[in-house]
Amino acid sequence: MGKSFVEGKGKAERHRALLELVDTKRLRTQEELCAALAGHYGITCDQGTISRDIKELGLVRLSDADGLYYGRTPAVLPASDEAFVLSRLVRRVQAAENLVVVHTDAANAHPVAEAIDRLAFPEVIGTVAGDNTVLVVAKTKSKARQVVEQLERLAGSNVQNEPRAKAGAKAGKKGK
C-alpha cells in the first residue's frame, strides 16, 4: 500500500487542495481526484484516503447536463451561494395546493433542499428531499405560489415551467 501523502504534505494541505480542485474543475471519479492532486499539488494518495477525505469534507456527487462530478453542498458553501446552487440544479418548479414540487437532475435534491432551507422563506414550513425531487410545504396555497415565483426568480432561465407554457399556448390559440 502506498503512502497517503507526500512528505511534508499532510491531511490539512490535502483537504485544502481537494476543495480548490472541486471548486475549479469537474472531476467525476475518485481516480480523477487522485490524479489531479498528484498533478497539480504533488500530493499522492490512494482510493481509501480519497474516500475518507470526501466524507470528511462533505463532498457529494452533483449532476449537470454533462454528467456527475464531485462538488460541495450548500451546507459547506458560503451563504451567498444558495441562488447559485438553485440556478445550477433546479429544472422545474410546480405548485399543487400548499405544496411545491421542485425537480432536479438525479442526486441533486438534497443540495437544493438545503439551499431552500438556508434561504428561510417565511412562507415555507419545511422541505423533504428525495433523489431528484424536493417537496416544499408552504403555509397556504397562495404562499406556495409565492414560493414558486421566488424559486423561479432565483433559479433563472434554467427552470422549465410547464403550467406557464400551457397557458401561453392557450393564449396563442385564442389569438388565431
Protein Blocks (a to p, Z undefined) as FASTA:
>chain_A
ZZfbdehiafklmmmmmmmmmmmpccfbfklmmmmmmmmnopacdfklmmmmmmmnopac
dddfkbccddddfklgcfklmmmmmmmmpmbdcdehjbccddddehilmmmmmmmmmnop
akbnbdcddfkoccdddfblklmmmmmmmmmmmnmmmbccfklmmmmmmmmmmmZZ
